[in-house]
Amino acid sequence: MSDEVTSSVADPIPAADPALDEWRTYDEFAAGIDTYRLPNVDLDGTTLTLTLDDGESLSLTFGPSTGSGTVTWAGLGASGTDPYDAVAVRDDVVFVNLPLESREREALTVVYSTTTHRATVIRSRIAAEAVEGVPQVGQEFWAATSDGGEPSGEVPGPSRDLIGKRNIYRYSPHHLYEHVYLSSRRYSWQCLEGLQRGHGDTDLSTVWKFADGLYLFCFREFRIAVASVWLHDLGYQLRTTGIFLGLNGEGASEHSRAGGHIYPLGAVAYPDAQPV
């Protein structure tokens, strides 16, 4: 009597999803990406004047005289009255974005501390024409101090602290992304859940350290016209707050809020030669 051998065959790998060949537009994948964002705060009735590291100044006067939820600003060779979006990422650190209506295809983002009186300013701008091999949305960065008091602590600036780290970001029940920070200039991402599932790329990025555990992370995509500004709290909160600026499916500029939870997966350390 021969022994009966039972073999189990693993399920075959499913065929590639045809949708993977269809690259999603910015407005499609960004819908709902602010579901788990921290709540907004009201800055109406307050003012903020920043001195940038190149000697320029940026003044911000938040309503209500100009209307609730609006800010009158002047600096960087321009001025206007526009809506604002503010989040208290910590008790003493505020993330403010100006999705400019007075200057089409631009956004100003400010992060400032009410205790150290340090700040950063990021200007994101969509170029008039796309150029092969160059992200269409560019970004500029400044360290700054505020008029709230004598500045203290470390000056915000470029950081290599995220190199080698691998995190998952949950922005909504339908948005789950993985980031791998490759160098001081690039990171890789892939969508694990959502409209971009199966999509991924390696794009240009900039990381600045703002304070202990707080990192400004900005990326500029090659494949579609979009860039983003995030403030990662890698301390106890493990939360991130961000914004997008890009061109939607109709070719018009669009601003979006974003935010969610951070789940660190681990990190590697390079024993010898280091990334740029």
MOJOFEN-V144378 format. One record per helix or strand of 2 or more residues. SS is the DSSP state (alpha for helix, beta for strand). FROM is the first residue (numbers start at 1). LEN is the number of residues. If there is no record, write none. Layout:
# MOJOFEN-V144378
ss = [SS SS]
from = [FROM FROM]
len = [LEN LEN]
This chain:
# MOJOFEN-V144378
ss = [alpha alpha beta beta beta beta beta beta beta beta beta beta beta beta beta beta beta beta beta beta]
from = [18 26 47 57 70 78 85 93 106 118 137 157 165 175 186 200 214 226 239 253]
len = [4 5 6 6 6 6 6 7 8 9 10 2 8 7 8 12 7 8 9 15]
